[in-house]
Each structure stands twice: as structure tokens, then as C-alpha cells.
Amino acid sequence: MPINRRAVLTTFILSLLSSLAFAQDGRIFLSKDSGTTWKRMDEGLPQKAVVNDLLSVKGIVLAGTQAHGLFISEDQLNTWHASNRGLPKDIKIDALEVFENRILLGSHKHGLFISNDNGKNWFPSNTGLTDSTVRCFYIYETRILAGTNNGIYISTDKGRSWRNIFPNRQINGITSLKDKLYVAGGDGVILSSNKGETWKFIYRKATVHNISSNGAYVFAMSYEAKVFKTNDDGISWLKADSGLPNQYTFQIKNIGQRLIACQWDGVYRSDNNGNNWTKSSQGLPPFKPFKELLITDMGVIASRP
């Protein structure tokens, strides 16, 4: 069969343009003015790396990716290098957290790993953990909470062992407000007023994929592209997405009184507890989604999915 040179050339050009688009778009950005302007900071990251979570530890920033493992920056985001010793080659990293001097890493179907040397070496720590997918972590007083596809696990010994305290539900995010725990799940929001010993549903109208708190309100982000907030244990929920596009809000974090949100078409900010939002994407690639936020001493870090 003769070679269709035009088709081959077209495929090559499309592949080249796709690679160039990834290279131009960037994966990680830094803002030093509370999310108003941004600068690309991803030298050393694979062009197509999907960053699922970010963590800052003692001036080091870690980025967990979808298919390229873990990357670390030790020079204020100027360069990145892989750090996967002890991790499976095909690991998908979903969650990163630090407790005292231990870094915890949650993965998709590979369980939980711990590093005692700032991410240089990793070892599994799954005693009592019966679910191999760890979606999120939350530090609450002296406890570590891990959200999985089979509920919430708790560790009281720095991650050495785990106990399931709320089974049979997918857990997407955990936060706290006024000494109470709030959890985003596949069937709504649940609340614990006694450090995770018992739970009750406070919102069941939609699947909630993430949840956060700025110290004044708890913000729930639903798969239906809605953002709601509460400050009364879920007795009432207020709309908190005016100015956001009718798309998926990945994450909300606060820096001081300002809220910053990752959306499908960029980054937004609010200075009134989420009542109104304004696009805040100067320096970011236009009309591109952003998934993760990290507040550090350097500034706000945002990453793309």
C-alpha cells in the first residue's frame, strides 16, 4: 500500500502543534500578589504532566502527578526534578500532606506512602488500610485523616497504622471549622462534632467533590458546577458562585481575607467570602483549566490538570 505522504505530514504537524501548545501553556504558575498576576514556573516538569496535588515543606515544593510520579523543587520553583525512589513506576498521585516531619502520599490503587527525608525516599504504610486508593488527607490536631473510596481512615501514630471510622462511602475532601469536621463525599456533606467518632449528613442534594474553609465559612463544591457556603453546621447553605462561570470549580483556598478559586477557564478571586468573584488570570494561558492551589511563603502556586 503506498504511503499517503500528505496524511503523514498532517499527523506530524498536528503532533508538533500539540506538543508546542503544551509547552507554551505551562503546568505550574506562581503569584506573588495574592493571585492578581502570575508567572510560569515549571522548568523540568514533563510538558504533559497533569499535577494532582501540591505540598510545601521547609521551603521545598512537591508536585504529585497523574502519570509521571513525584517532582520536587528546591530552588523556589525555578527548576523541578523527579523523586520517585520507592514508588511504583506507574503511580498516580492523588494526595500529599505533611505531619510533623513526615510527608504522606496517597495514590490511586497503590495505597499510601511515607517519606521521612523530604521526599527523597518512600516506603508503604498501609497497616489497617483496606482501600488502595487514597484521595485526600487532612491533619486535625494530633490525628491524620485519609479519605478513600471506602470511607475515612484515621491514624493516631503518625501514619504507621490506620482505622476506618466512616466506611462505605467515597470521600473527596476534608476540612474543619470551629472544631468540627466537614467531609465532601459522593452523596453530600457529612459533619462530625466529636473529632470523627460519629457523623451526620448536613447536605444531600448533590455529589460534593471538594470542600474547604477560610475560617469564617465552609465552602462546598459540587459536580453540578455550584459552590455553596455555610457557617452554621449546614443548617443553611448560601450560594457562593456569583461571577464564576457555570463550570466545575476544582478548588478554593484563602490567603488572608481573599479567596482564590480554580476553574475550567482560569483562576478567580473573591474579597467578600465568595459572594462575588472576579477573574484573576493575568499571566496565565487563556481559557485553560486550573486544578490545584497552594499557599506558601513565596506566594500562591497554581497548577493545571
C-alpha positions in Angstrom: 0.0 0.0 0.0 1.5 3.4 -1.0 2.3 5.8 1.8 0.0 8.8 2.0 2.7 11.5 2.4 0.1 14.2 3.0 -1.5 12.3 5.8 1.8 11.5 7.4 2.8 15.2 7.2 -0.5 16.3 8.6 -0.2 13.9 11.5 3.3 15.1 12.2 2.3 18.8 12.1 -0.7 18.1 14.5 1.5 16.3 16.9 4.1 19.1 16.8 1.5 21.7 17.3 0.0 19.7 20.3 3.5 19.5 21.9 4.1 23.2 21.3 0.7 24.0 22.9 1.6 22.1 26.0 5.0 23.7 26.1 3.5 27.2 25.7 0.7 26.7 28.2 2.8 25.6 31.1 1.9 23.5 34.1 2.7 25.5 37.3 2.4 29.2 37.9 3.3 31.5 40.9 1.6 34.7 42.1 3.4 37.0 44.5 0.5 39.4 44.7 -2.3 37.2 46.2 -3.4 35.8 42.8 -3.6 39.0 40.8 -0.8 38.3 38.4 1.0 35.0 37.6 4.4 33.8 36.3 5.1 30.4 34.8 7.5 28.3 37.0 7.7 24.7 35.7 11.2 24.1 34.2 12.0 20.4 34.4 8.4 19.2 34.6 7.2 17.0 31.6 5.3 19.0 29.1 2.2 16.9 29.5 2.4 16.4 33.3 -1.0 16.6 35.0 -0.5 17.9 38.5 -2.9 16.4 41.0 -1.7 17.9 44.3 0.9 20.3 45.7 2.7 20.5 49.0 5.2 22.8 50.6 7.6 21.5 53.3 10.5 23.5 54.7 10.9 25.6 51.6 10.7 22.6 49.3 7.6 22.2 47.0 6.4 18.8 45.9 4.1 18.2 42.9 2.2 14.8 42.6 1.3 14.0 39.0 -1.2 11.8 37.2 1.3 9.6 35.3 4.8 11.0 35.8 5.3 10.4 39.5 6.5 12.9 42.0 8.5 16.1 41.3 10.3 18.4 43.7 11.6 22.0 43.5 14.3 23.0 46.0 15.0 26.4 44.5 11.8 28.4 44.8 10.1 26.8 41.8 12.9 27.7 39.3 13.6 24.0 38.5 12.0 20.7 39.1 13.3 17.1 39.3 11.8 13.7 39.8 11.9 12.0 43.2 10.3 8.5 43.0 12.7 6.2 44.9 10.4 3.6 46.5 7.3 4.5 44.5 5.8 2.2 41.8 6.6 3.3 38.3 3.0 3.7 37.1 1.9 5.5 40.3 -0.9 8.1 40.0 -0.5 10.5 43.0 -3.8 11.9 44.3 -2.9 13.5 47.7 0.1 15.0 49.6 0.3 16.1 53.2 2.8 16.7 55.9 2.6 15.7 59.6 5.4 16.8 61.8 8.5 15.7 59.8 6.7 13.0 57.7 5.3 13.5 54.2 2.3 11.4 53.3 1.5 10.4 49.7 -1.9 9.0 48.7 -2.2 7.2 45.4 -4.7 5.6 43.1 -4.7 1.8 43.7 -1.2 1.7 45.2 -2.1 2.8 48.7 -0.2 5.2 51.0 3.5 6.0 51.2 5.5 8.0 53.7 8.8 9.9 53.4 11.0 10.9 56.3 13.6 12.8 54.3 11.6 15.5 52.4 10.5 13.2 49.6 13.8 11.6 48.6 12.8 8.1 49.6 9.4 6.5 50.1 8.0 3.4 51.8 4.5 2.0 52.0 2.5 2.4 55.2 -0.8 0.7 54.8 -1.4 -1.3 58.1 -5.2 -1.3 58.6 -5.9 0.4 55.3 -8.1 -1.8 53.3 -8.6 0.6 50.4 -5.7 1.1 48.0 -7.0 4.4 46.7 -6.3 7.4 48.9 -8.0 10.5 47.6 -7.2 13.2 50.3 -5.6 13.9 53.7 -6.4 16.2 56.5 -4.5 17.0 59.7 -6.7 17.5 62.7 -5.0 18.2 66.0 -2.8 15.1 66.5 -4.7 12.9 64.0 -4.3 12.2 60.4 -7.4 11.6 58.4 -7.3 9.9 55.0 -10.2 9.9 52.5 -10.6 6.8 50.4 -13.1 5.1 48.1 -14.2 3.2 51.2 -14.6 6.0 53.7 -12.5 7.8 56.2 -9.4 6.3 57.9 -7.7 7.8 60.9 -4.2 7.4 62.2 -3.0 8.4 65.7 0.6 7.2 65.3 1.9 9.4 62.6 0.6 7.2 59.7 2.0 3.9 60.9 -1.4 2.3 61.2 -5.0 3.2 60.2 -8.5 2.6 61.4 -11.7 3.1 59.4 -14.1 5.5 61.2 -16.7 6.0 58.5 -16.9 3.2 55.9 -18.7 2.5 52.6 -18.5 6.0 51.0 -16.2 7.8 48.6 -14.5 10.7 50.4 -13.4 13.6 48.2 -12.2 16.2 50.7 -12.0 17.1 54.4 -11.8 20.4 56.2 -12.8 21.9 59.6 -14.4 24.9 61.1 -14.9 25.8 64.8 -13.6 22.4 66.0 -15.9 20.5 63.7 -15.0 18.2 60.8 -16.7 18.6 57.4 -16.3 16.0 54.7 -17.2 16.1 51.0 -18.5 12.8 49.6 -20.1 11.1 46.8 -23.5 11.6 48.4 -23.2 15.0 50.0 -21.5 16.6 53.0 -21.2 15.0 56.4 -20.3 16.6 59.8 -18.6 15.4 63.0 -18.8 17.4 66.2 -16.7 14.9 68.2 -13.4 14.5 66.4 -14.7 11.9 64.0 -16.3 9.5 66.4 -19.8 9.9 64.9 -21.1 11.6 61.7 -24.3 13.0 60.3 -25.3 14.3 56.9 -25.9 18.0 56.6 -26.2 18.3 52.8 -27.5 15.6 50.4 -28.7 17.4 47.3 -25.6 16.7 45.2 -22.2 15.0 45.0 -19.6 17.2 46.5 -16.1 16.8 45.0 -14.2 19.2 47.3 -14.6 21.2 50.4 -12.6 23.9 52.2 -12.8 26.6 54.9 -11.4 30.1 55.2 -12.1 30.3 59.0 -15.4 32.0 58.5 -17.3 29.7 56.2 -17.1 26.2 54.8 -17.3 26.1 51.0 -18.7 23.0 49.2 -18.0 22.5 45.5 -20.4 20.2 43.7 -20.2 18.3 40.4 -23.2 20.3 39.3 -20.9 23.4 38.9 -22.3 25.0 42.1 -20.5 26.5 45.1 -22.3 26.8 48.5 -21.2 28.0 51.9 -22.3 27.5 55.5 -21.2 28.8 58.9 -23.9 27.2 61.0 -23.1 23.5 60.7 -25.0 23.1 57.5 -28.4 24.3 58.8 -28.4 26.8 56.0 -26.4 26.9 52.7 -25.8 30.1 50.8 -25.0 30.5 47.1 -21.3 31.4 46.7 -20.6 31.4 43.0 -21.8 34.7 41.6 -19.3 35.7 38.9 -18.0 32.2 38.4 -18.7 30.6 35.0 -21.3 27.7 35.0 -18.5 25.2 35.1 -16.7 23.0 37.5 -14.8 24.7 40.4 -11.9 22.5 41.3 -10.6 24.1 44.4 -11.0 27.1 46.7 -8.2 28.4 49.0 -7.8 31.5 51.1 -4.8 33.9 51.5 -5.8 36.3 54.3 -9.3 37.6 53.6 -9.0 36.8 49.8 -10.4 33.6 48.3 -8.9 32.1 45.2 -10.7 29.5 43.0 -9.5 27.2 40.3 -12.0 26.9 37.4 -12.1 25.4 34.0 -11.2 28.6 32.3 -8.6 30.0 34.7 -8.3 31.4 38.3 -10.8 33.7 40.1 -10.7 35.7 43.3 -13.2 37.0 45.8 -12.7 39.5 48.6 -16.1 39.1 50.2 -16.3 35.5 51.4 -17.4 34.2 48.0 -20.4 36.5 47.4 -18.8 37.7 44.2 -15.9 36.5 42.1 -13.6 38.2 39.5 -11.4 36.5 37.0 -7.7 36.8 38.1 -5.7 35.2 35.3 -3.2 37.8 34.2 -0.1 35.8 33.0 -2.0 32.5 32.8 -2.7 30.8 29.4 -6.2 31.9 28.3 -9.2 29.6 28.6 -7.2 26.8 30.3 -8.4 24.8 33.4 -6.5 25.1 36.7 -6.9 22.4 39.3 -4.7 22.9 42.4 -3.7 25.8 44.6 -1.0 26.0 47.3 -0.5 28.9 49.7 3.2 29.3 50.5 5.6 32.0 51.8 6.7 32.5 48.2 3.1 33.3 47.2 0.2 31.4 45.6 1.0 28.4 43.4 -1.5 27.2 40.8 -1.2 24.1 38.7 -3.0 22.8 35.6 -4.7 19.4 35.2 
